[in-house]
Amino acid sequence: MFCAYGIGANDVSNSFASAIGAKALTLRQGVFLAAIFEFLGSILAGAAVADTIRGGIANQNAFESRPELLMYGMFIVDLTTGIWLLAATTYGLPVSTTHSAVGSIVGMSIACAGWDAVVWYKSVNTFPYIGGLSGIILSWVISPILACAFSVVLFGITRVLVLRRQNSFQIAKYAFPFYTFIAIWFACNAVISKGLPQQKNEISKLPGGLDGSAAWISAIVAFGFAVMSATVGNYWVGKQLEKDDAAYVDKIGIKLKSIGECPKEVKNLVVRKVTISGVHKDAENYSSPTMLKADQEHRFLGSCGGPLVPQVIQNLSVYQWINTGLDYDIFACIDEDESVAETQDACEEFDYKTEQVYRYLQCFTSCFNMFAHGSNDVA
């Protein structure tokens, strides 16, 4: 539990940080979704990673005569990993739980049974065909390179073919099912091929074996979700955009590009509480009402039904402590750090409706990212 607390404080935040940073999700929404999808990922697709950490680093034969020593050693691994994660979190350092746990297991094994207690290398029949500690370290090198390459290629194609086009909103709606298909296919394939052993044994009996069956089953499921996103998803996004009014647009910080000329004839105009008094008879030019500033004109009145949480609970120190983290202003650094502000100002702006389509898409892909993180680091 202590180690899991450290994972939640540091590593889990990485899985939804991009969506919150883009304001596709709030911090509260990100934490709530992470609790669900991180759990599902670790349960449905985390068996393979858990097995690697359990027996792929420490040589089990070295502890065969002293199994209690391995048990105590793994306890120390959890303790040291949790301490390091919390220490890194205190100083705002994003670190990897996998790196920390693997390093702790290697150190524990050497201290308990010497250098031979570590599985430095072994050949395996699956990619990357290198097992033991060498295979894990190799994955640390390959993973960021592949992630960088996929990110550059995918975003580059999206920016050229979708975001910078004149009809980007219509193209974005067509691209929505494509991204949905990719995300669902990878998630289903991971659950089938790396999930529970009983599922793997049943599916491996189908034509094509485990890998082939996992690929076409995942494709069928992903195609179904893609059809849903193309119909129901795009319809729902369109309805949401139709409901956007001036107050909503102003709230999320959309900048007006231009203001057109005022119409010559205005009908059904409502003016709120304008009183003109004490006007001199020769002061016709000053008889029009004065415009108020935005901060004077708009006020948030709050909920008419009272607070959702009773005041008695709000006064509890535990409730206040939890809310301190959930109400933390992660965007304050934009005004405080000049380099961050310059980066924000230099960002390329795209069509508002197109960005809203990708806002909903990013919520979906963020959940997929949480699922993948739960199947790997949390496991």
Order of alpha helices (4+ residues) and beta strands (2+ residues): alpha-alpha-alpha-alpha-alpha-alpha-beta-beta-alpha-alpha-alpha-alpha-alpha-alpha-alpha-alpha-alpha-alpha-alpha-alpha
